[in-house]
Amino acid sequence: MTARNADVRAALEFHAATRYWRGGDGIVMGTPPDVEDGIWEKDRSLEPYPFKVYETLEPIGIPREFAPSPVPALAAVSATGRGGAGAPDLAFLARIARLSNGLLDRTVTVRGTTITYRTAGGTGARYHLELYFACADLPDLGAGLYHYAAHDHSLRQVRSGDVRSALGVEAPVVMAVTSTFWRNAWRYKARAYRHAFWDAGTSLSQALAVAASAGVPAELVLGFADQEVNAVLGIDGVREATLALCALGTGGPPPPDVAELPPVDLPVRPVSPREVTFPAIPAMHLASSLDTGAEAAAWRSRSVDAARPEPAGPLTALDPLPDDALPPEPVEDVILRRRSTRNYDTSVDLGFRDFSTLLDRSSRAYAADVRPPLDCYLIVNAVEALTPGIYLHHPARGAVELLRAGDFRADAARIAVGQEYCANAHVNAYWLADLGPLLAAYGNRGYRAAQLTSALQPGKLHLGTHALGLGAVGSTSADDDVVEFFSPHAAGKTYLFVTVFGVKRPRTAPPRP
């Protein structure tokens, strides 16, 4: 591990500089006394265009409609990613691209800007992710590097020939997820770097489920040589950078060795008339980068102790649905009707079996080079046969531990910077991490992995709620308030991500008071 990656002050200082907390007039960012307004948007003429468009490459038409798979959505969400003998083809690339970063037929106009929602949620609808596919010869697509153009649902060939070996990953197809940071930072400043990995985790939760539904093995790769991978994709690694790779499929001939690749010199539509750089983003990305394939392999070989202390509070065993009782709706249909739910029915309890199923299915292991251990704390407001209070989920035990009983609806809204739907939701799920051992094992790169994983698991949970006819939404919170609220149990840990979920309020219900 390079000295740059090992000096974890970079991760700790970045996290401190991008904390949210409640100021006098709303959300501010930083750690007192060094604080600033958490929102930019100072110049609306610079509002970024939400798509990357290669101006001279011809689009390659791909299917847009897909036959539903026979795999229930909750089975796909919880799949390990290692099973199945499905082989990627053009239709599969179209399916996974649209269902993890494509467009929904749903728009909204905000302050004069028309936003078309994506199939995977994004922070503030400030969409900034791009997908690339490096593939061998497929039955209906020649070997090459292709960019998925979300704006017209097509592929564009960036490079011809098999370049997979230059990515350091062996699979028939390697999917790369990148972020153009400015497209999110225009609103969220340097905190956009957190959002980059949150949104990538959300997108990848859907990509992994789609792969499972098609029987195609999939493995997430977070340890890769940044500069080498970015060079293959033809991106600079500063304004647009690779966040994660995903190996799709197994078998086939090994990728051929690749000679030095020429630079990609293709005109791209400008995102804005000019872009504003928030220096903390490139500084943190560089501090967490891996230089070579050998360094990436060494990073992937590391581990951190995932053991947890023995529970001290009462345990309640979960009672999830068995495989043969899962709702049959396929994940493709669930994704296309996924929404962010902010209205919850406070007159009913969330069923204990639904609660159990969501925690069980969303926390199951999936194929990845690194899965940093996280803790899921719960504010339970209204779950059938469960005492309201604060809980900790113990996946290995299939149980939740009661840490403190009580009605914490008001606290749920308070630590979520006053968002009342957190008080009305049946459950608030918070993911925290002990960054000390994580950064000691993985260096600054461990911070990237923690942020992405903290959104990937909630992404699975979010899909699960819709499969059960429920609703969920990712939220935001005041970092230090969260840790303080869940302490003393959470003392010393770091808040990463929150999702709230529960029974949706019927459209015919009277307005909330």
C-alpha positions as CSV (number, residue, x, y, z in Angstrom):
1,M,0.0,0.0,0.0
2,T,1.5,3.3,-1.0
3,A,2.3,5.9,1.6
4,R,-0.3,8.1,0.0
5,N,-3.1,5.6,0.4
6,A,-1.8,4.6,3.9
7,D,-1.9,8.1,5.3
8,V,-5.5,7.9,6.4
9,R,-5.6,11.5,7.6
10,A,-6.9,12.3,4.1
11,A,-10.1,10.3,4.6
12,L,-10.7,11.5,8.1
13,E,-10.1,15.2,7.2
14,F,-12.3,14.9,4.1
15,H,-15.1,13.3,6.1
16,A,-14.9,16.0,8.7
17,A,-14.9,18.8,6.0
18,T,-18.1,17.3,4.4
19,R,-20.2,16.7,7.6
20,Y,-23.7,18.0,7.5
21,W,-25.1,19.6,10.6
22,R,-28.0,21.9,11.5
23,G,-27.1,25.6,11.2
24,G,-29.4,28.5,12.1
25,D,-30.9,28.7,8.6
26,G,-30.7,25.1,7.5
27,I,-28.0,22.6,6.6
28,V,-24.4,23.6,6.8
29,M,-21.3,21.6,6.0
30,G,-18.0,21.1,7.8
31,T,-16.8,20.9,11.3
32,P,-17.0,24.0,13.5
33,P,-15.5,26.5,13.4
34,D,-14.7,25.7,9.7
35,V,-18.2,25.6,8.2
36,E,-19.9,26.7,5.0
37,D,-23.2,26.5,3.2
38,G,-23.8,22.9,2.1
39,I,-25.4,23.9,-1.3
40,W,-23.8,25.6,-4.2
41,E,-26.0,26.3,-7.3
42,K,-24.7,29.9,-7.3
43,D,-24.8,30.2,-11.1
44,R,-27.7,28.6,-12.8
45,S,-26.2,29.2,-16.2
46,L,-23.6,26.6,-15.3
47,E,-26.2,23.9,-14.4
48,P,-24.6,20.7,-15.8
49,Y,-26.1,18.7,-18.7
50,P,-26.9,15.3,-17.1
51,F,-25.5,13.1,-19.9
52,K,-22.2,12.3,-21.5
53,V,-22.5,12.6,-25.3
54,Y,-19.8,11.5,-27.8
55,E,-20.5,13.9,-30.6
56,T,-19.0,11.9,-33.5
57,L,-19.7,8.3,-32.6
58,E,-22.6,6.6,-34.2
59,P,-25.2,5.0,-31.9
60,I,-25.6,1.2,-31.8
61,G,-29.2,0.3,-31.4
62,I,-30.0,-2.0,-28.5
63,P,-33.2,-3.6,-27.2
64,R,-35.3,-1.4,-24.9
65,E,-38.0,-3.9,-23.8
66,F,-37.2,-7.1,-22.0
67,A,-39.1,-10.3,-21.3
68,P,-39.6,-10.7,-17.6
69,S,-37.2,-13.1,-15.9
70,P,-38.6,-16.1,-13.9
71,V,-36.6,-15.2,-10.8
72,P,-38.6,-13.4,-8.0
73,A,-37.2,-9.9,-7.3
74,L,-36.3,-10.7,-3.7
75,A,-34.4,-13.8,-4.8
76,A,-32.4,-11.7,-7.3
77,V,-31.7,-9.0,-4.8
78,S,-30.2,-11.5,-2.3
79,A,-28.3,-13.7,-4.8
80,T,-24.6,-14.3,-4.2
81,G,-23.6,-13.4,-7.7
82,R,-21.5,-16.6,-8.1
83,G,-24.1,-19.0,-9.4
84,G,-25.7,-19.3,-12.9
85,A,-24.3,-20.3,-16.3
86,G,-25.8,-17.4,-18.3
87,A,-23.6,-15.7,-20.9
88,P,-23.7,-12.0,-21.6
89,D,-24.9,-10.9,-25.0
90,L,-26.1,-7.6,-26.4
91,A,-29.6,-7.9,-25.0
92,F,-28.1,-8.5,-21.5
93,L,-25.9,-5.4,-21.8
94,A,-29.0,-3.4,-22.8
95,R,-30.9,-4.8,-19.9
96,I,-28.3,-4.2,-17.2
97,A,-27.5,-0.7,-18.6
98,R,-31.1,0.5,-18.7
99,L,-32.1,-1.0,-15.4
100,S,-29.1,0.4,-13.5
101,N,-28.6,3.8,-15.1
102,G,-31.2,4.2,-17.8
103,L,-34.1,6.6,-18.1
104,L,-37.6,6.2,-16.7
105,D,-40.6,7.6,-18.6
106,R,-41.1,10.1,-15.8
107,T,-40.0,13.7,-15.7
108,V,-40.4,16.7,-13.3
109,T,-39.6,20.4,-13.8
110,V,-37.7,22.1,-11.0
111,R,-36.9,25.8,-11.2
112,G,-37.2,25.7,-15.0
113,T,-35.1,22.6,-15.5
114,T,-36.7,19.4,-16.7
115,I,-35.3,16.3,-15.0
116,T,-35.8,12.8,-16.4
117,Y,-35.6,10.3,-13.6
118,R,-33.3,7.3,-13.9
119,T,-34.0,3.7,-13.1
120,A,-31.6,3.9,-10.1
121,G,-32.0,6.8,-7.6
122,G,-29.5,9.5,-7.4
123,T,-28.8,12.2,-4.8
124,G,-30.9,15.2,-5.4
125,A,-31.6,13.8,-9.0
126,R,-28.2,15.3,-9.9
127,Y,-27.3,12.3,-12.1
128,H,-23.6,12.0,-12.7
129,L,-22.8,8.3,-13.4
130,E,-21.7,6.7,-16.7
131,L,-21.4,3.1,-17.7
132,Y,-18.8,1.5,-20.0
133,F,-18.6,-2.1,-21.1
134,A,-15.3,-3.8,-22.2
135,C,-16.1,-7.1,-23.8
136,A,-14.8,-10.0,-25.7
137,D,-16.5,-11.1,-28.9
138,L,-20.1,-11.7,-28.0
139,P,-22.6,-13.5,-30.2
140,D,-24.0,-10.3,-31.5
141,L,-21.4,-7.6,-30.6
142,G,-17.8,-7.4,-31.5
143,A,-15.0,-7.1,-29.0
144,G,-14.4,-3.5,-27.9
145,L,-15.0,-0.8,-25.3
146,Y,-18.5,0.7,-25.4
147,H,-20.1,3.6,-23.6
148,Y,-23.8,3.4,-22.6
149,A,-25.6,6.6,-23.7
150,A,-28.5,6.9,-21.3
151,H,-30.0,9.9,-23.2
152,D,-30.9,7.7,-26.2
153,H,-30.4,4.2,-24.8
154,S,-27.7,3.1,-27.1
155,L,-24.1,2.0,-27.1
156,R,-21.2,3.9,-28.7
157,Q,-17.9,2.2,-29.5
158,V,-15.0,4.0,-27.9
159,R,-12.4,1.4,-28.7
160,S,-12.3,-1.6,-31.0
161,G,-10.7,-4.9,-30.0
162,D,-10.5,-6.7,-26.8
163,V,-9.1,-4.4,-24.1
164,R,-10.2,-6.4,-21.0
165,S,-6.7,-7.4,-19.9
166,A,-5.8,-3.7,-19.5
167,L,-8.5,-3.5,-16.8
168,G,-7.0,-6.3,-14.7
169,V,-10.3,-8.2,-14.5
170,E,-11.0,-11.5,-16.2
171,A,-14.6,-12.0,-17.4
172,P,-16.4,-12.0,-20.7
173,V,-17.7,-8.5,-19.9
174,V,-16.3,-5.9,-17.5
175,M,-18.6,-3.0,-16.6
176,A,-17.1,0.2,-15.4
177,V,-19.0,2.8,-13.4
178,T,-17.7,6.3,-13.5
179,S,-18.7,9.7,-12.1
180,T,-18.4,13.2,-13.6
181,F,-18.2,14.8,-10.3
182,W,-19.2,18.3,-11.3
183,R,-22.7,17.1,-12.3
184,N,-23.4,16.5,-8.6
185,A,-21.0,19.0,-7.1
186,W,-22.9,21.9,-8.8
187,R,-25.4,21.5,-6.0
188,Y,-23.5,19.6,-3.3
189,K,-20.0,21.0,-3.5
190,A,-17.2,18.6,-2.2
191,R,-19.8,16.3,-0.5
192,A,-20.5,15.1,-4.1
193,Y,-17.6,12.8,-3.6
194,R,-19.6,10.9,-0.9
195,H,-22.6,11.0,-3.2
196,A,-20.6,9.5,-6.1
197,F,-20.1,6.3,-4.2
198,W,-23.6,6.4,-2.7
199,D,-25.1,6.6,-6.2
200,A,-22.7,4.0,-7.6
201,G,-23.7,1.6,-4.8
202,T,-27.4,2.2,-5.5
203,S,-26.9,1.6,-9.2
204,L,-24.8,-1.5,-8.6
205,S,-27.4,-3.0,-6.2
206,Q,-29.7,-3.0,-9.2
207,A,-27.1,-4.2,-11.7
208,L,-26.3,-7.2,-9.4
209,A,-29.9,-8.1,-9.1
210,V,-30.5,-7.8,-12.9
211,A,-27.4,-10.1,-13.5
212,A,-28.8,-12.6,-11.0
213,S,-32.2,-12.6,-12.7
214,A,-30.5,-13.5,-16.0
215,G,-28.4,-16.2,-14.4
216,V,-25.2,-14.3,-15.2
217,P,-22.5,-14.4,-12.5
218,A,-21.4,-11.0,-11.3
219,E,-18.6,-9.8,-9.0
220,L,-18.0,-6.3,-7.8
221,V,-14.3,-5.1,-8.0
222,L,-13.3,-2.1,-5.9
223,G,-9.6,-2.7,-6.0
224,F,-8.1,-1.6,-9.4
225,A,-5.3,0.5,-10.7
226,D,-7.0,3.8,-11.2
227,Q,-4.8,5.5,-13.7
228,E,-4.6,2.4,-15.9
229,V,-8.3,1.8,-15.9
230,N,-9.1,5.5,-16.5
231,A,-6.7,5.5,-19.5
232,V,-8.4,2.5,-21.0
233,L,-11.8,4.2,-20.7
234,G,-10.3,7.4,-22.2
235,I,-11.2,9.6,-19.1
236,D,-8.9,11.9,-17.2
237,G,-9.4,10.5,-13.7
238,V,-10.0,14.0,-12.3
239,R,-13.2,15.5,-13.6
240,E,-14.5,12.0,-14.6
241,A,-13.1,9.0,-12.8
242,T,-13.8,5.3,-12.3
243,L,-15.6,4.3,-9.1
244,A,-16.0,0.6,-9.5
245,L,-15.8,-2.4,-11.9
246,C,-18.1,-5.3,-12.2
247,A,-17.1,-8.6,-13.8
248,L,-20.0,-10.1,-15.7
249,G,-20.1,-13.8,-16.7
250,T,-17.4,-16.5,-16.5
251,G,-15.4,-18.8,-18.8
252,G,-14.4,-18.2,-22.4
253,P,-10.9,-17.7,-23.6
254,P,-8.6,-15.5,-21.5
255,P,-8.3,-11.9,-22.7
256,P,-5.3,-11.3,-24.9
257,D,-2.4,-9.2,-23.8
258,V,-2.9,-5.6,-24.9
259,A,-0.2,-3.4,-26.2
260,E,0.0,0.2,-25.1
261,L,-3.3,1.8,-26.1
262,P,-3.5,5.1,-27.9
263,P,-5.2,7.9,-26.1
264,V,-8.9,8.4,-26.7
265,D,-9.4,11.7,-28.5
266,L,-13.1,12.0,-29.2
267,P,-15.1,15.2,-29.0
268,V,-17.6,15.2,-26.1
269,R,-20.5,17.6,-25.6
270,P,-19.5,20.1,-22.9
271,V,-21.2,19.5,-19.6
272,S,-21.3,23.3,-18.7
273,P,-20.0,26.5,-20.2
274,R,-17.4,26.1,-17.5
275,E,-16.9,23.9,-14.5
276,V,-16.1,24.7,-10.9
277,T,-13.6,22.5,-9.1
278,F,-13.9,21.8,-5.4
279,P,-10.3,20.9,-4.5
280,A,-11.3,18.4,-1.8
281,I,-12.7,16.0,-4.5
282,P,-9.6,15.5,-6.6
283,A,-7.4,15.5,-3.5
284,M,-9.4,12.8,-1.8
285,H,-9.6,10.7,-5.0
286,L,-5.9,10.9,-5.5
287,A,-5.2,10.0,-1.9
288,S,-7.3,6.9,-2.2
289,S,-6.0,5.8,-5.6
290,L,-4.0,2.6,-6.4
291,D,-1.1,3.0,-8.8
292,T,-0.6,-0.5,-10.3
293,G,-2.2,-3.8,-10.8
294,A,0.2,-5.3,-8.3
295,E,-0.8,-2.7,-5.7
296,A,-4.5,-3.4,-6.4
297,A,-4.0,-7.1,-6.0
298,A,-2.3,-6.6,-2.7
299,W,-5.1,-4.3,-1.5
300,R,-7.7,-6.9,-2.4
301,S,-5.8,-9.5,-0.3
302,R,-6.2,-7.5,2.9
303,S,-9.0,-8.1,5.4
304,V,-10.5,-6.5,8.5
305,D,-11.9,-8.3,11.5
306,A,-15.6,-8.4,11.1
307,A,-16.3,-10.0,14.5
308,R,-18.9,-8.2,16.6
309,P,-19.2,-8.0,20.4
310,E,-21.8,-10.3,22.0
311,P,-25.2,-8.7,22.1
312,A,-26.0,-7.2,25.5
313,G,-29.7,-6.4,24.9
314,P,-32.7,-8.6,24.3
315,L,-32.6,-10.4,20.9
316,T,-35.6,-10.9,18.7
317,A,-35.3,-13.6,16.0
318,L,-36.3,-12.6,12.5
319,D,-38.9,-14.5,10.6
320,P,-38.2,-13.9,6.9
321,L,-40.2,-15.4,4.0
322,P,-38.8,-18.7,2.7
323,D,-37.8,-19.0,-0.9
324,D,-41.0,-20.7,-2.0
325,A,-43.2,-17.9,-0.5
326,L,-41.5,-14.9,-2.2
327,P,-43.7,-12.6,-4.3
328,P,-43.2,-13.7,-8.0
329,E,-42.8,-10.3,-9.5
330,P,-39.4,-10.1,-11.4
331,V,-36.8,-7.5,-10.6
332,E,-37.2,-5.8,-14.0
333,D,-40.8,-4.8,-13.2
334,V,-39.9,-3.8,-9.7
335,I,-37.1,-1.5,-10.9
336,L,-39.3,0.2,-13.5
337,R,-41.9,1.1,-10.9
338,R,-39.4,2.0,-8.1
339,R,-40.1,5.4,-6.5
340,S,-38.9,7.4,-3.5
341,T,-41.7,7.2,-0.9
342,R,-42.1,10.1,1.5
343,N,-45.6,9.5,2.7
344,Y,-46.2,6.7,5.2
345,D,-49.3,5.3,6.7
346,T,-49.0,6.0,10.5
347,S,-52.3,4.2,11.2
348,V,-50.9,0.7,10.6
349,D,-47.9,-1.3,11.6
350,L,-45.4,-2.7,9.3
351,G,-45.7,-6.5,9.3
352,F,-43.0,-8.3,11.2
353,R,-42.4,-10.8,8.4
354,D,-42.0,-8.1,5.9
355,F,-39.6,-6.3,8.2
356,S,-37.6,-9.6,8.7
357,T,-37.6,-10.4,5.0
358,L,-36.1,-7.0,4.1
359,L,-33.3,-7.1,6.7
360,D,-32.5,-10.7,5.8
361,R,-32.5,-10.3,2.0
362,S,-30.7,-7.0,1.8
363,S,-27.8,-8.1,4.1
364,R,-26.9,-11.4,2.5
365,A,-23.3,-11.7,1.1
366,Y,-22.6,-11.0,-2.6
367,A,-19.5,-11.5,-4.7
368,A,-17.0,-8.7,-4.2
369,D,-13.3,-8.3,-3.7
370,V,-14.0,-6.3,-0.6
371,R,-17.1,-6.0,1.6
372,P,-16.2,-3.8,4.6
373,P,-18.2,-4.6,7.7
374,L,-20.9,-2.1,8.5
375,D,-23.4,-1.9,11.3
376,C,-27.1,-1.3,10.7
377,Y,-28.9,0.6,13.4
378,L,-32.7,0.9,13.4
379,I,-35.2,3.3,14.7
380,V,-38.3,1.2,14.9
381,N,-41.4,3.3,15.1
382,A,-44.2,0.8,14.1
383,V,-43.4,-2.8,13.4
384,E,-45.9,-5.5,14.4
385,A,-45.0,-7.4,17.6
386,L,-41.8,-5.3,18.1
387,T,-41.3,-2.9,20.9
388,P,-40.7,0.6,19.5
389,G,-37.1,1.7,20.1
390,I,-33.6,1.5,18.8
391,Y,-32.2,-1.7,17.5
392,L,-29.1,-3.2,16.0
393,H,-29.3,-5.8,13.2
394,H,-27.2,-8.9,13.7
395,P,-27.2,-10.6,10.2
396,A,-25.2,-13.6,11.3
397,R,-27.6,-14.3,14.1
398,G,-30.7,-13.6,12.1
399,A,-31.9,-11.3,14.8
400,V,-32.3,-7.7,16.0
401,E,-31.0,-6.5,19.4
402,L,-33.0,-4.0,21.4
403,L,-30.6,-1.2,22.5
404,R,-33.1,1.2,24.0
405,A,-37.0,1.1,24.1
406,G,-39.0,4.2,23.5
407,D,-40.9,6.4,21.1
408,F,-38.2,8.1,19.0
409,R,-40.3,9.6,16.1
410,A,-39.3,13.1,17.0
411,D,-35.7,12.2,17.2
412,A,-35.9,10.4,13.8
413,A,-36.9,13.7,12.3
414,R,-34.5,15.8,14.3
415,I,-31.3,13.8,13.3
416,A,-32.6,13.8,9.7
417,V,-32.3,17.6,9.8
418,G,-36.1,18.1,10.3
419,Q,-37.4,15.8,7.6
420,E,-40.8,14.8,8.9
421,Y,-41.2,11.7,6.8
422,C,-38.5,10.1,8.9
423,A,-40.8,10.4,11.9
424,N,-43.7,9.0,10.0
425,A,-41.8,6.1,8.4
426,H,-42.1,2.7,10.1
427,V,-38.4,2.1,10.3
428,N,-35.3,4.3,9.8
429,A,-32.2,2.2,8.9
430,Y,-28.8,3.8,9.5
431,W,-25.5,2.3,8.3
432,L,-22.4,3.2,10.4
433,A,-18.8,2.0,10.3
434,D,-15.9,1.8,12.6
435,L,-13.4,3.6,10.3
436,G,-10.4,2.9,12.6
437,P,-9.7,-0.7,11.7
438,L,-11.2,-0.3,8.2
439,L,-8.7,2.4,7.3
440,A,-5.9,0.6,9.1
441,A,-6.5,-2.4,6.8
442,Y,-7.4,-0.7,3.5
443,G,-6.0,2.8,3.8
444,N,-7.9,5.7,2.3
445,R,-9.3,3.3,-0.3
446,G,-11.3,1.8,2.5
447,Y,-13.3,5.0,2.7
448,R,-14.4,4.6,-0.8
449,A,-15.4,1.0,-0.2
450,A,-17.3,1.9,3.0
451,Q,-19.3,4.7,1.3
452,L,-20.3,2.5,-1.7
453,T,-21.2,-0.5,0.4
454,S,-23.3,1.6,2.7
455,A,-25.5,2.5,-0.2
456,L,-25.5,-0.9,-2.0
457,Q,-27.1,-2.7,0.9
458,P,-29.9,0.0,1.3
459,G,-30.3,-0.2,-2.5
460,K,-31.2,-3.9,-2.2
461,L,-33.5,-3.1,0.7
462,H,-35.2,-0.3,-1.4
463,L,-35.9,-2.8,-4.2
464,G,-37.2,-5.3,-1.7
465,T,-39.8,-2.9,-0.3
466,H,-41.3,-2.5,-3.7
467,A,-41.4,-6.2,-4.2
468,L,-43.5,-6.4,-1.0
469,G,-45.8,-3.5,-2.0
470,L,-44.1,-1.1,0.5
471,G,-42.0,2.0,0.0
472,A,-38.6,3.5,0.9
473,V,-36.5,6.5,0.4
474,G,-32.8,7.4,1.0
475,S,-32.5,10.5,3.1
476,T,-29.8,12.7,4.6
477,S,-28.8,13.4,8.2
478,A,-26.6,15.4,10.5
479,D,-23.6,13.2,10.9
480,D,-22.7,13.9,14.5
481,D,-26.3,13.9,15.6
482,V,-26.7,10.4,14.3
483,V,-23.6,9.0,16.1
484,E,-24.6,10.8,19.3
485,F,-28.2,9.5,19.1
486,F,-27.1,5.8,18.7
487,S,-24.4,6.2,21.4
488,P,-23.1,4.9,23.7
489,H,-23.3,1.8,21.5
490,A,-22.2,3.7,18.4
491,A,-19.6,5.9,20.1
492,G,-16.5,6.2,17.9
493,K,-18.3,5.1,14.7
494,T,-19.0,7.1,11.6
495,Y,-22.4,7.7,10.0
496,L,-22.5,6.8,6.3
497,F,-26.0,6.3,4.9
498,V,-29.7,6.2,5.9
499,T,-32.8,4.8,4.3
500,V,-36.3,4.9,5.7
501,F,-39.1,2.5,4.8
502,G,-42.6,1.3,5.6
503,V,-46.2,1.0,4.6
504,K,-47.1,3.7,2.0
505,R,-49.9,6.0,2.8
506,P,-52.8,5.4,0.5
507,R,-53.5,8.0,-2.1
508,T,-57.0,8.3,-0.8
509,A,-55.9,9.1,2.7
510,P,-56.6,12.5,4.1
511,P,-53.6,14.9,4.3
512,R,-51.3,14.6,7.2
513,P,-51.8,17.2,9.9
